Every structure is written in structure tokens, then in C-alpha cells.
């Protein structure tokens, strides 16, 4: 299974999970000049920008560890562009959704980390 296939399985799993838990998916794979946001979803209170990370069970680095400071900055900058184009009153939130795949390539374990990071990663960074 290649990286793109693994990523698609992770994103599909994330959307399924979020919708099962009352979220509405607004967008997927939203691109900007800074990067990409995998899933944008909302519930009654929050507008969620979700980074999906999918790994094999024997991966050296956990999915959440792959969302480093630089990646967080790219996500926040992309979220700002989304909010400029789609203004709304809901509180933005940055989440990480982890998917661990079994040997059969199917999701074995998922973890939804709400409010995994915030926009403070942009302190002193101006674009």
C-alpha cells in the first residue's frame, strides 16, 4: 500500500468517525500556498481543522509526533485563509486524528485529539 492510499484510508476513517459523533464535514484537502488541511468539520460549537495522520502499527514515529511545530504553523496559516473566505462565528479548533493500520491495511486503532494545538505557534511569524 502506498502513502496516498494509506492517507485516503485515514481521511475516510476520520470523516466517518466525526460524522458518527455529530460533526458535519465542510471540506477535505483544502489547499493554500502554505499547505493543506485534511478535514474541516463543524459541530454545534467549533469549526475544526483536522490533521489526519495514518501509520502502520510498526511505525517508528507515532502519528501525533509527525504534527510538529512547522506543520502546525502551516495548518494555522491555511486555516486563516479558509476563515477569510468562509467567515463564521464558531470558535476555531485544531485537532489531530490518528489512525493505526493493521497488517491487513484496515484501521486497527483510532484516536481523536481535540484541541491538539493552538495558533500560538505563529508567535512572531508574519506573512
N, C-alpha and C positions, 0 to 999 in steps of 0.2 A: 504494500500500500504506500503510495507516495504522499508527500507532505500536503498537497492540495486536497486529496481525498480524505486524509486524516482531519484536516481543518474543516472540511464541509461536514463531516460526521459530527464534529464538536459543535459547530454552529447550529446544525439542525437539532442536536440534543438540547442545546441551550434554549432555543426558541420553544421547543416542546415543553421543557421544564417551566420556563417563565409563563407561558400561556396556561399551563396546568395550574399555576399558582396565582392566576388573576391578572397577569400583565398583558398588555397589548403591544405587539411588535409594530413599530413605526417604520423602521428602516433596517437594512442589512448592508454590510460592506460599504459604508459611507466614506467616500474618499475626499481628502483635501490635499493641498500642497504639502501639508505637514505629515500626513499619514492616513490611517484608516481606523474606523471604529467598526467592530464586527457586528454588534447588535445594538440598536437603540429601541428601548421599550419604555412603557409608562404603566404606572398603576395609579391609584387614586391620589397619591401624594407626590410621587417622584417621577422625574424624567431620568431614566437610567441609561448611561453609556457603558456598555458591557464589553470588556475584552475577554475573548474566549481563548483558552489555551488547552490544547489537546496533546497528550503524551502517551507513549506506551508505558506499560506497568514497570518496565525495567529502565526507564529513562533516568539519566544521571541527575538532571535538574528538575525539580518539581514545577508544575505549570505556573504557579503563582510567582515563583522566583524569576521567571522569564519576563515578568512585567516590571522591569527595572525603572529607575528614575527617568532615564531618557525616553523610554516607551511611554511612561506616564505623561511627560511633557507633550509628546506628540498627540496623545489621546485628548488631553485638555485643550490644546490649541485647535484640534479638529472639532471638538465639542463646541468651542466658542463660535466657530464658523457655522456650525449647524444651528446654534441658537440665534445667530444673526439672521439666518434665512428663515427660521421657524420659531419666532418668539412665542413664549408661553409662560404662564405664571407658576408652573410646577418647579419645585426645588430640584436642581440637577444633582445627580449622584454618580459616582464612578465605581463600578463593580467589576469583579473578575469571576469568571465561570470556568472551573477546572473540569476537564474530562480525562479520565484514565481509561485507556482501551485495553481490553483483554487480548489474549493471543489470537482470538477469532476476529479481531478488528471491531468488535462491538463495545459500546460503553460498559465498563465494569464498575466504575465509581464516578460520581459527580459531586462537586462542592460549589455552592454559590456563596461568594464572599461579597456581601453587601457593604457598600461604603469602604471599599478596599484601600482607596487613596483619595486625596482631595487636590484642589487646584493650587495648593501651596508649593507644589513642585515648580511653579512658574515664578516664584520669588526672584526678582532681579532679572528675569528673562523677558525681553520685549521684542515683538515682531511687528 
